[in-house]
């Protein structure tokens, strides 16, 4: 596992996320899935629930004016061969380059049998700025 591997994963993730390609993004997640937002656990029991959750988040960014997401920082902690914790500081920006949101999310990553990385859960850090 390399930092480059995760840089590529999250660059693809950001591109597809901001294009509102909910099917492509949902395919990068495991189901069932656990999301932690604002200190609250959100249990998503199947792929449809994961897809619905992601579609709602994508719509919120679009409605806020975000058109691009940039990785401001990435830190990866290996958790053995098949797992890792990836913490990403994201900058969501508008077409004019203005910052819409600066936030940090940690992703618990799982290497699937295919060798591809998938997101097992995420936690949004509460001390991020909006």
N, C-alpha and C positions, 0 to 999 in steps of 0.2 A: 504494500500500500504506500502510495506516495502523495505528497501534497499536491502535485500536479494532477493526479487522478481526481482529487476532490475539487481542485480549481476548475477542471473541465466539467465535472458533474454539476457544480453549482452555477457555472456560466451557462450551461445548457438549460438548467432549471430556471434561471432568471429570464432567459430569452423566451422560453415557452410559457412561463408564468405571466409575463407582461404581455404576451400575445393572447392571453386568455385561452390557451390550449389546455382545457381542463382534463381532457382524456390523456394527453401526454404526461401531464403533471401527476395525475392520479396513478398512472402506471409506475411512477417512481416511488410510490408509497406502499407500505405493507397494509394489510387489513386483517384483523382489526387493528386500530390505530389509536394512539393516545396523544392528544394535543393539550398543552398547558398554556393558557392565555390569561393574563391578569390574575394569576394565582388560582385559577380554577381549572380542574381537570375536565377535559371534554373527551368522552369515550365514544369512539366511532366504530361501530360493531361490524360493519361490512363495507365492501367497496363502494356501494351506492352512497353510504353515509360519508365516506371519505370524499367522494366526488362532489357531493352537495356542499360540504364544508369548504372545500377548495374553491368551488364556483362562487360562493358567497364572499370569500376573501378577495378573490380576483375582481369581483364587481366593486367592492369597497375601494380598492386601489384605483381602479378606473374612474370611479365617481369622484375621488379626491384629486384627480388630475395627473396621477402618475402614469408615465409612459415607458419608463426604463428603470431597471434595478441594477445597481452596480455593487460589486463586492468591495467594500472598503477595507475589510480585514478578514482573514480566515485562519483559524487555529484548529489543528486536528490532533486529537489524542487517541492513539491506537488502544484498543481494548481487546488484545489478542489478534488472531489472524482474521476473524470473520466479523468483527465489530469495531466501531470507532465512534468517538464523540467529535462532531464537527461544529465549531462555533463560528458563526458568520455575522459580521457587522454589515448590514445592508444600508444602502442609500437609495431610496425611491425618489426619482426626479421627474419633473414635468418636461414637456417639449422645449420650453425656454431655458432649461438647465436649472431651474429653481428646485431646491430641496423640498420634497413633499413629506418625507419621513426618514428619520435616521433611527435604526433599531438593531437589536442583537437577538439572534435566535440560535439556540443549540439544538442540533439534530443528532439523535441516536441512530447510527447507521448500521445496517446489516448487509453483509455480502451474501447474495442469493446463491443458490447452487449453480446458476449460470455464470457466476463470477461478477455480475453487475451489482453495484451498490443500490440499496433501497433505503428509504427513510422509515424507520420503525416507530419513532415518536419525535415530537419537537417540544421545546419549551421556549416561549418568548420571555426575554429578560425584562423585568418590570422597570428597571432603572434606565431604560432607553428613552431617548427624547423623541417627541412626535413632531 
